[in-house]
Every structure is written in C-alpha cells, then in structure tokens.
Amino acid sequence: MRSLLVLSGGHPYEEGPFAELLAALGDWDITHLIHPEGGEADAAEAIAAADALLFYDMAGYTFANGTVTMRPPSPTFRAAITKRFAAGKGAVALHHALAGWAEWPEWHEWLGGGFLYQPGEWQAEAWPDSGYRHDVAYEAHVIADHPVTRGLPVSFSVTDEVYLCPIDESAIIPLMRAEGFTFTAGNFYSAANAVAGAMFSREGWDHPPGSNCIAWESRTCPAPLVYLQCGDGPATYANPHVRQMLAQALDYTSGGTA
C-alpha cells in the first residue's frame, strides 16, 4: 500500500469531514501530523519516506491580541522538504497552504504564489496584505489536459473560499480557472483587517487585480508540486470533482516525474 503523509495545523478546519475526504482518496496508508506539536518536530523522517505528501497546513504564524507574528520553519524541516524535492518526489499543497511559512521565501517561489496576512514583499516588490472571500459560487473551468484534470468535466460548480494574492503565472502551469467571479479588491476582504479583529472589512485596503487561477503545477520546483485552491470546508471536501482532482494530484505527484 502506498503511503500518504498529511501535514495540517495553523488554520482551523472541520476534522471529521476532512478525514472523510482523506478516506475517499484511494488506497493510502495515511500518517497525519499536526503543527506545531507533531508536524514540524516529527515530520522530517516521514517526509523522506512518504510516497505522497499533502500540505493542508498554515504553519509559521502566531495570532494573538489582534496581531500576528511569523517565523521560518526549523532547519530540519526545511532541509527535509528541500531534499525531497531535489530527489524528484513531489507534493500537493491545498487551499490555505498557500499562506504557510511566510518567512520561507523559497517555499513560495516553488509554489508560484503566496497569501500575505500583512503587507509585505513578493519577488522584491512591496505588496499589500491579501484578500479573502468565503462561500463564493463559481464555475471551475479546466484549461489544460493534464494528469490532475484528466476525466473531469470541462466545467463544474464549486462554492468555496477564494483568495486575492500574488500569483506568478510565468512560474506555473495553469490547470483550472474560476469563472463567473471577478478577482478585484472590491470583491474581497482584507486579511490584515481580519487579524486586527475586523472580519469582512476592506476599510483602508486596496489590492491589484489578481489571477483567477485556482489549480496549477509549479514550473520552478524540481519535483512535481501541484497547488489546489479548493478546500475550505465540508461542502468542498464532499464535492466529487474536487475529490477526483485531489486524488489525481496525489497520484501524479507521487510518481516522481514532472
């Protein structure tokens, strides 16, 4: 049986429905480690050994009293991921994993994007904090013939959280786009305002128009690395097309070839 390592933690999610999603992905021997107690401290050996790796974590943050502090991963954790990718063993990053490890620039260069909880820097340029919007109904439109999208309908309905954040489309192979929703600041809320206690606020915030790409493969990672933005909660976990896409992404990235 193939082995699947799942890393989570740093962001809330509904554990029961997420476990049902994992159980529906195929015949995997699953190890689930959670930051900070297990994910970083215990993951290095498991990262090296696992056939497939799924990031559903948002590690490297501490939220308290309306502020956020950030830290990089431990040298051991960073080395384990770097070594895995250098060996050609890939991974899938799901939903809020795009925000994890804000203090590890190489992680976001591999991913091809990053969600910023505070104004910061992306590719040597200043960027505002990123935007979020829950429960957005859109059509997921397949734009590439790829092992991750093969067999999916050309378009299918999704209701999920979406992000407005820097994405470098020159560094990715776009696989799927969200149609029927506009990725501009007026449709999103400020992440920094949310941290400060003002949920669903865009007061004093602006952001450049963003990419509507919601699934892609990295062009910059030395191993197959796929990002899927779908994955905020139970409705998305149960979507059969999302399940198929995630299962195929795990199959593809565990094959060892781009």
N, C-alpha and C positions, 0 to 999 in steps of 0.2 A: 504493500500500500504506500502511496506517495505521502510525503509529509508536508504539512502546511503550517507555517508559523504566522500567527496573527499578533500584531502589536497594537494595543489601544491605550486609552488613558489621556488625560489632559483636557478632555471635552466630554460632556455628558452624552449618553445615548441610552436607549432602552435595551437592556441586556437580553431579555427573553426573545423579543423579535429579532435582534441581531444574531443570537445563537441559532434561531430557526433559519435565518439566511445562510449562515455558515454550513448548517447541516444539509441545505438544499444544493450545495455547490458541487457535489460529487463525492467520490470515494477518497476522502482525505483523512489521514491521521493528524488531528489538529492539536497544536500547542498554542495556548492563548496566554500571552504575558502582558501585564498592565503596568504602565508608568504611574508613579515612579518606583513603586515597591519592587516590581519584577522586570518591567520592560527594559530598562536601561542596565540595571545591575546584573541581570541574569541572562541577557539576550545574546551575548557575543557568540557563545558556543552554538546556540540554537540557530542563529543567523547563518553561520557557516554550514550547518548540517541540513537545513530545510530545503526540500525540493522547490517549494513555492513560499513566497513571503508577501504578506498583505499588511500594509500600513493603514491603520484606522486610528492613528494617534495624533495628538496635537501637543507634543511634548516641548519642554523648554520654557514654559510660562508659569508664573505665579500671579494669580489675580487676587487682590486684597484691597479693601477700603477704597475702591474706585481707581486703583492704579494697577499697572501690570509691570512686572519685572521679567527680564528674559535672560536666558543663559544658554551656552552651547552644550552639545552632548559631551559626555565623558570621552576622553581619548580612546578608551577601549571600545566603546560603542561606535564611534566614528570610524575607527580602524576596521571593525568587523564589517560595516556596510561597504566601505571602500574596497576591502579585499574581496567581498562577494561580487561586487560589480566588476572588478578587474578580472575576476575568474570567468566572467560571462554569465553568471547566474543572476537572473532578473528579479523584478518585484512589481507589485501593483500598489499604487497609492490611491486611497479612496477618500473623497469628499474633504473633510477638514484636515487631512494630512497635508494639504497644500499650505497650511498655516504653520505647521510644526517646525521647530528648530529655526526660528527667525535669526538666530546668531550663528548659523552654519551656512554661509553663502553657497558653498559647493552643492549642498543638498538642493537648493533652489535653482542653481544652474542646471543640475541634472534634470530636475522636474520641468523646467521651462517656464516657471511662474512662481508666484508666492502671494499669499494673503497677508496683509500688514495690519496688525492691530493698532499700531501707532504710526504716525508719519515717519518715513524712513528713507532708505536708499535702495534702489533696484538698478543694477547694471550701471553704477556710478552716477545715477541721476536721482534727484530728490523726488519722492512720491508722497502723496497724501495717504492717510490710512485708507484701508479698503472698505468696500461696501458689501452689505449682505441683504438678502430679502427672502423671507420664508414663504413656503406654500405657493410658489409660482407655478402656474399651469402652463406648460409649453409642449411643443412637439419636438421630440428628439429625432433629428434628421441625420441618417447615415450618409457620409460623404466620401467614404473610402472603402474599397474592397480589401479587407484585412482580416487576419485570423480572429481578432477581437470582435469584429462586427459581422462576420460571415453567418448567414442564416437568419439574421434579424430582419424585421420589416424595414422598408426604406424609411418609414417614419412611424413613431409610436408616441403615445401620450405619457407624460411624466408630470407629477406635481411634487416639487422638491425645493429646497433652498438653493439659490444661485449666488454667485459672487461677482463683484466688480473689482478687479485687481489686476496687477501687471501680469501679462502672459506674453511671452516672446514667441510669436508664431514662426519665426525663422528657425527656432530651436526645436520645433516639434513637428510631428506628422499628424495633422488634424484628422480625427476619425469620425466625429459627430458634433453637430451644432444644435443649439437651442433656437428654434424658430417660433415666432409669434410673441416674442418679448424683446424689448429694447434694452441694451446694456449701457445705459446712461445714468448719470448721478441722480436724476430726478426719480428714478425707479428703485433706488436703493437707500439704505440707512448706513450711517457712519459707525464703523467698528469702534473707533476711539470714544465716540459719544456713548456707545453701549457700555464700554468698560467703565466710564465715569458715572454710570447709573442712569443714563438717558437712553433707554431702549427705543428703537424705532424712531430715531431722530436723525435729521440731516442738517440741523441748525449749524451755521458757520462752516459747513463742509462742502467741498466740491471735489470732483474727480474726473479725469479724462474719460471719454467713451472707451469701453472695454471690448474684449473679444467675447463672442458668443460660443466659442469652442468649449465643449463640456467633456470631451474624451479625446485623448491623444497618446501618441508614443513619443518618447524623448528621442531627439536626434543626437544629443550630447552625452548621454550616459553610455559607458562602454558595454553595458548589458541591456537586454530588453527591459524598459521601465515604462509602464503604462499608468496614466492618471485618468481616473473616472470621477467626475464631479457629483454624479448621482450617489446619494447615500445618507440623507439627513435623518430619516426616521422610518417607522414601521411601514408606511404606505409605499415608500420606495423599496425597502427591503423585500416586500411581497410582490413587487412588480415583476412578472415573469420575464420580461425582456431585459430588465436590469439584471436579474439573476443570471440569465443566459450570457449577457455581456461580461459580467464579473467572472463567471465560471470559465469562459473562453479566454479572458485575460490572464487568469491564473494558469491555465493550461499552456498558453503561449509563452508567458514569461518564465515558466519553469522548464522550458525546452532548451535553454542555454544558447540559443542563436537569435540574432536580431532579424 
